Amino acid sequence: MVNKNNTSSIAMNTLKIKETFSKLLNKKIDTIQKVINGDNTKPKLRINMTTKGSLHKQIIIPIPNELEIRFTKDSASYIININHILKNIKSNIYADYISSDNKDVNIVTNNITSNSDLQKIEKYVKQFLKNNNNEIASLRLP
């Protein structure tokens, strides 16, 4: 018999993995899910997960937890808005996705962000969080 709460939890974790790593194939997501759930069977796929290269392709937003939840809740629309801003200034970068790690929010981009792009993104983020503008520090690169 399958536990309904466990199935729901697995589905939510799978959706989080898919949102964070949107370009992964479903088979690899299933493999990651098995590892998370402690499945001791040998995975059929080899997953090469590395931060080499992508580490510098992100913007770090130091943000309090309650604002982090608010900002990441509708991250897809913020990515659209950020990309619209970057397109308007004829930037050669775009934002891929937003993730969080319980102390910072990370906007992952396709390339290393310039200072002018960073300033435009920071202005947008602080405008979104305008009621709490004094609670977030300046955005920074790794």
Buried (B, 14 or more C-beta within 10 A) or exposed (E): EEEEEEEEEBEEBBEEBBBBBEEBEEEBBBBBBBEEEEEEEEBEEEEEEEEEEEEEBBBBBBBEEEBBEBBBEEBEEBBEBBBEBBEEEEBEBBBBBBBBEEEBBBBBBEEEBEEEBBBBBBEBBBEBBEEBEEEBEEBEBE
